[in-house]
Amino acid sequence: MKTKKPETLTFERMTELFYNDSAGQSEKVLLGKEMSIIFDVGVGVRRVLQEGMLLQMLDYRCGFIRRGWVRAKINLVEYTIGIGTLAFLTPGSIVEPLEYSADFALEGMAVSAELVHLSLNNHLPRIFNGHKTDGRMRVSEETCDIVDRMLRLLFDVSHKARHDNQVVLNLVAAYLNFFDQQFAEGTEMSVGRNANERFLFERFIYLVNNYSGREHHLDFYAGKMCITVRYLSTMIRKASGVTAKEWLDRALVTQAKVMLSYSSRNVAQIADELNFPNASFFCKYFKRLAGCTPQQYRAAR
């Protein structure tokens, strides 16, 4: 049974993992309190593997694999990701690197939730509005080159002693929206056909991500949004093709799976922490949605 506890990858911890006084490092890494840009994430991955770390993200991350490949567990699912792959992670994602090629290199940006909302004027792109926790997609070499140039422009502007903060925000927004465009074109991500549907969906998912561990009933979320449960259910189904209750169940079961996989809490403790009336009720709920009991799920990890 795995009981390794995830370590929160703060911007301060990133500094420890990626900063190196050796030659040329300042040209590959920009580390700040709200945003970091790194042109060779392989350096940090090697240290993570050496220390056997399990990382939980607090921020948004977007990047692409420039060379080689990496095998990792991302939100409990194992992937092998190779050259030319765009990838993103949202806050709360858990990553466990397992293996990588000798030439592995990934470049990308980590940006705080506050800066994302500020740069996008609180209107998150579809890939960041909560209906997906992570994503990967193979793209052309030309697309990778565009992402690289956008990232380097942002890096250069941010490095200037006197840069215009609004310029940086605009470049962050352009980078994030470009990622969203690529995933929207390459996958089925139809969420809301009009502004009102998308706004309600994004607001609902935001609330679910923040409260699902304690609040299991739709009337709580409808109340927060000042609408009826019936209207909420209708609009979420219309916007996403999935019922509001299904979104809530998905979020709750995902939290339970993370706790079963990466903590030593017993089932009763998890049930209590997730605000179930008792362990028996939690076990029945989990089995109905996951297809196995919590104990069986934990034993299989």
ROSE-648060 format. One record per residue (C-alpha): x, y, z. Coordinates in Angstrom, 1 decimal, decimal comma. Layout:
ATOM        u        v        w
ATOM        X        Y        Z
...
This chain:
ATOM        u        v        w
ATOM      0,0      0,0      0,0
ATOM      1,4      3,4     -1,0
ATOM      1,4      5,9      1,8
ATOM      3,7      8,5      0,4
ATOM      2,4     11,9      1,1
ATOM      2,3     14,5     -1,8
ATOM      4,6     17,4     -1,3
ATOM      3,2     20,8     -2,4
ATOM      5,3     22,2     -5,2
ATOM      5,3     25,9     -4,2
ATOM      7,2     28,5     -6,1
ATOM      9,8     28,5     -3,3
ATOM     10,3     24,7     -3,7
ATOM     10,6     25,2     -7,4
ATOM     13,5     27,5     -6,7
ATOM     15,3     24,8     -4,7
ATOM     14,7     22,2     -7,4
ATOM     15,6     24,2    -10,5
ATOM     17,9     27,0     -9,5
ATOM     21,6     26,3    -10,1
ATOM     24,5     28,8    -10,1
ATOM     26,2     27,0    -12,9
ATOM     26,8     28,7    -16,2
ATOM     23,8     29,7    -18,3
ATOM     21,2     28,9    -15,7
ATOM     19,8     32,4    -15,7
ATOM     19,1     32,1    -19,4
ATOM     17,0     28,9    -18,9
ATOM     15,1     29,8    -15,7
ATOM     12,9     32,7    -14,5
ATOM     11,6     32,1    -11,0
ATOM      9,1     34,4     -9,4
ATOM      6,5     34,5     -6,7
ATOM      3,6     34,4     -9,2
ATOM      5,1     33,0    -12,3
ATOM      8,0     30,8    -13,3
ATOM      9,4     30,0    -16,8
ATOM     11,8     27,0    -17,3
ATOM     13,4     25,9    -20,5
ATOM     14,6     22,6    -19,2
ATOM     12,3     21,0    -16,7
ATOM     14,3     17,8    -17,0
ATOM     16,8     19,2    -14,4
ATOM     14,1     19,3    -11,8
ATOM     12,6     15,9    -12,8
ATOM     15,9     14,3    -12,2
ATOM     16,0     15,7     -8,7
ATOM     12,4     14,6     -8,0
ATOM     13,2     11,1     -9,1
ATOM     16,3     10,9     -7,0
ATOM     14,4     12,0     -3,9
ATOM     11,4      9,8     -4,7
ATOM      9,1     12,8     -4,5
ATOM      5,3     12,9     -5,1
ATOM      4,3     16,5     -6,1
ATOM      1,0     18,3     -5,8
ATOM      0,6     21,5     -7,9
ATOM     -0,9     24,7     -6,5
ATOM     -0,8     26,5     -9,8
ATOM     -1,5     26,2    -13,5
ATOM      1,2     24,7    -15,7
ATOM      1,5     24,6    -19,5
ATOM      4,4     23,3    -21,6
ATOM      5,7     20,9    -24,2
ATOM      8,2     18,2    -24,5
ATOM     11,1     19,4    -26,6
ATOM     13,2     16,2    -26,6
ATOM     12,9     12,6    -25,3
ATOM     10,1     11,2    -23,2
ATOM      8,9     10,8    -19,6
ATOM      6,8      8,2    -17,9
ATOM      4,7      9,5    -15,0
ATOM      1,6      9,1    -13,0
ATOM     -0,7     12,2    -13,4
ATOM     -3,7     12,3    -11,2
ATOM     -3,5      8,5    -10,5
ATOM     -3,2      7,6    -14,2
ATOM      0,1      6,5    -15,7
ATOM      1,2      8,0    -19,1
ATOM      4,3      7,9    -21,3
ATOM      4,6     11,2    -23,0
ATOM      7,0     11,9    -25,8
ATOM      8,5     14,7    -28,0
ATOM      6,1     17,1    -29,5
ATOM      3,4     16,8    -26,8
ATOM      1,6     19,8    -25,3
ATOM      0,5     19,3    -21,7
ATOM     -1,3     21,2    -19,0
ATOM     -2,0     20,8    -15,3
ATOM     -4,5     22,6    -13,1
ATOM     -4,2     23,4     -9,4
ATOM     -4,5     20,3     -7,2
ATOM     -3,0     17,9     -9,8
ATOM     -0,7     15,2     -8,4
ATOM      2,3     14,1    -10,4
ATOM      4,7     11,3     -9,7
ATOM      7,6     11,0    -12,3
ATOM      8,6      7,4    -12,7
ATOM     11,2      7,3    -15,6
ATOM     12,6      9,5    -18,3
ATOM     14,9      9,3    -21,3
ATOM     18,5     10,6    -21,0
ATOM     17,7     13,4    -23,4
ATOM     14,4     14,4    -21,8
ATOM     13,7     18,1    -21,9
ATOM     10,4     19,9    -21,3
ATOM      9,9     23,7    -21,3
ATOM      6,9     25,6    -19,9
ATOM      5,4     28,0    -17,5
ATOM      3,9     27,8    -14,0
ATOM      1,6     30,6    -13,1
ATOM     -0,4     31,2     -9,9
ATOM     -4,2     31,0    -10,0
ATOM     -4,3     34,7     -9,0
ATOM     -2,2     35,8    -11,9
ATOM     -4,2     33,6    -14,3
ATOM     -7,5     35,2    -13,2
ATOM     -5,9     38,7    -13,4
ATOM     -4,4     38,2    -16,9
ATOM     -7,6     36,7    -18,2
ATOM    -10,0     39,1    -16,5
ATOM    -11,6     36,2    -14,6
ATOM    -12,7     34,5    -17,8
ATOM    -10,8     31,2    -17,9
ATOM    -10,2     29,3    -21,1
ATOM    -12,1     26,1    -21,5
ATOM     -9,1     23,9    -20,5
ATOM     -8,8     25,7    -17,2
ATOM    -12,4     26,1    -16,2
ATOM    -12,4     22,9    -14,1
ATOM    -13,9     20,2    -16,3
ATOM    -10,5     18,7    -16,9
ATOM     -7,6     18,5    -14,4
ATOM     -4,9     17,8    -17,0
ATOM     -4,4     17,1    -20,7
ATOM     -1,9     16,0    -23,3
ATOM     -1,9     16,3    -27,1
ATOM      0,6     15,7    -29,8
ATOM      1,1     18,7    -32,1
ATOM      3,2     19,6    -35,1
ATOM      6,7     20,9    -34,9
ATOM      5,4     24,2    -36,2
ATOM      3,0     24,5    -33,2
ATOM      5,9     23,7    -30,8
ATOM      8,0     26,4    -32,4
ATOM      5,2     28,9    -31,9
ATOM      4,8     27,9    -28,2
ATOM      8,6     28,2    -27,8
ATOM      8,7     31,7    -29,3
ATOM      5,8     32,9    -27,2
ATOM      7,4     31,6    -24,1
ATOM     10,8     33,2    -24,9
ATOM      9,1     36,5    -25,6
ATOM      7,4     36,4    -22,2
ATOM     10,7     35,4    -20,7
ATOM     12,6     38,3    -22,3
ATOM     10,0     40,9    -21,4
ATOM      9,7     39,6    -17,8
ATOM     13,5     39,7    -17,4
ATOM     13,6     43,4    -18,2
ATOM     14,4     45,6    -15,1
ATOM     11,5     48,0    -16,0
ATOM      8,8     46,0    -17,8
ATOM      5,2     47,0    -18,2
ATOM      3,1     44,7    -16,0
ATOM      0,2     45,0    -18,4
ATOM      2,4     43,7    -21,2
ATOM      3,4     40,7    -19,1
ATOM     -0,3     40,0    -18,3
ATOM     -1,2     40,3    -22,0
ATOM      1,5     37,9    -23,0
ATOM      0,5     35,4    -20,2
ATOM     -3,1     35,6    -21,5
ATOM     -2,0     35,0    -25,1
ATOM      0,1     32,0    -24,1
ATOM     -2,8     30,4    -22,1
ATOM     -5,3     31,1    -24,8
ATOM     -3,1     29,6    -27,5
ATOM     -3,0     26,4    -25,4
ATOM     -6,7     26,5    -25,1
ATOM     -7,1     26,9    -28,9
ATOM     -4,9     23,9    -29,6
ATOM     -6,8     21,6    -27,2
ATOM    -10,2     22,9    -28,4
ATOM     -9,3     22,2    -32,0
ATOM     -7,8     18,8    -31,2
ATOM    -10,4     17,4    -28,8
ATOM    -14,1     17,4    -28,1
ATOM    -14,4     20,2    -25,6
ATOM    -17,8     21,7    -26,3
ATOM    -18,7     23,5    -23,1
ATOM    -21,4     26,1    -23,5
ATOM    -22,5     27,6    -26,8
ATOM    -23,1     31,1    -25,4
ATOM    -21,6     33,3    -22,8
ATOM    -24,2     32,7    -20,1
ATOM    -23,9     29,0    -20,3
ATOM    -20,1     29,1    -20,1
ATOM    -20,2     31,6    -17,2
ATOM    -22,6     29,4    -15,2
ATOM    -20,7     26,2    -16,0
ATOM    -17,3     27,8    -15,0
ATOM    -18,8     29,2    -11,8
ATOM    -20,3     25,9    -10,9
ATOM    -17,1     23,9    -11,5
ATOM    -15,1     26,5     -9,5
ATOM    -17,5     26,0     -6,6
ATOM    -17,3     22,2     -6,9
ATOM    -13,5     22,2     -6,9
ATOM    -13,5     24,3     -3,7
ATOM    -16,4     22,7     -1,8
ATOM    -17,1     19,2     -2,9
ATOM    -15,1     17,7     -0,1
ATOM    -17,7     19,1      2,4
ATOM    -20,8     19,9      0,4
ATOM    -22,5     17,0     -1,4
ATOM    -25,9     18,5     -2,3
ATOM    -26,8     20,6     -5,3
ATOM    -28,9     23,0     -3,3
ATOM    -25,7     24,4     -1,7
ATOM    -24,2     25,2     -5,1
ATOM    -27,5     26,6     -6,5
ATOM    -27,7     28,8     -3,4
ATOM    -24,2     30,1     -3,9
ATOM    -25,1     31,0     -7,5
ATOM    -28,5     32,5     -6,5
ATOM    -30,4     30,2     -8,8
ATOM    -32,7     27,2     -8,3
ATOM    -31,5     23,6     -8,3
ATOM    -33,7     22,9    -11,3
ATOM    -32,2     25,7    -13,3
ATOM    -28,7     24,8    -12,3
ATOM    -29,2     21,2    -13,4
ATOM    -30,7     22,2    -16,7
ATOM    -28,0     24,7    -17,6
ATOM    -25,1     22,5    -16,6
ATOM    -26,5     19,6    -18,6
ATOM    -27,1     21,9    -21,6
ATOM    -23,6     23,5    -21,3
ATOM    -21,5     20,3    -20,9
ATOM    -23,7     17,3    -21,8
ATOM    -23,1     16,0    -18,2
ATOM    -25,4     16,5    -15,2
ATOM    -24,4     18,7    -12,3
ATOM    -24,7     15,7    -10,0
ATOM    -22,2     13,8    -12,1
ATOM    -19,7     16,6    -12,0
ATOM    -20,1     16,7     -8,2
ATOM    -19,7     12,9     -7,9
ATOM    -16,6     12,9    -10,1
ATOM    -14,9     15,6     -8,0
ATOM    -15,8     13,8     -4,7
ATOM    -14,6     10,4     -5,9
ATOM    -11,4     11,8     -7,3
ATOM    -10,6     13,3     -3,8
ATOM    -11,4     10,0     -2,2
ATOM     -9,1      8,1     -4,7
ATOM     -6,2     10,6     -4,0
ATOM     -6,6     10,1     -0,2
ATOM     -6,7      6,3     -0,6
ATOM     -3,7      6,2     -2,9
ATOM     -1,5      8,8     -1,2
ATOM     -2,3      8,8      2,5
ATOM     -2,3      6,4      5,4
ATOM     -5,7      7,5      6,6
ATOM     -8,1      4,6      7,2
ATOM    -11,5      4,4      5,5
ATOM    -13,4      5,8      8,5
ATOM    -11,1      8,8      8,7
ATOM    -11,5      9,5      4,9
ATOM    -15,2      9,2      5,2
ATOM    -15,2     11,7      8,1
ATOM    -12,9     14,1      6,3
ATOM    -15,1     14,1      3,2
ATOM    -18,2     14,7      5,4
ATOM    -20,0     11,4      4,9
ATOM    -22,3     10,4      7,7
ATOM    -20,4      7,2      8,3
ATOM    -17,9      4,8      6,8
ATOM    -20,6      2,4      5,6
ATOM    -22,3      5,1      3,6
ATOM    -19,0      6,2      2,1
ATOM    -18,1      2,6      1,1
ATOM    -21,4      2,1     -0,7
ATOM    -21,1      5,5     -2,4
ATOM    -17,6      4,8     -3,6
ATOM    -18,4      1,3     -4,8
ATOM    -21,4      2,5     -6,8
ATOM    -19,2      5,1     -8,6
ATOM    -15,8      3,5     -8,8
ATOM    -16,9     -0,1     -9,2
ATOM    -15,0     -1,4     -6,2
ATOM    -14,8     -0,8     -2,5
ATOM    -12,3      1,7     -1,0
ATOM    -10,3     -1,2      0,4
ATOM    -10,1     -2,9     -2,9
ATOM     -9,1      0,3     -4,7
ATOM     -6,3      0,9     -2,1
ATOM     -5,1     -2,7     -2,3
ATOM     -4,8     -2,5     -6,1
ATOM     -2,6      0,7     -6,1
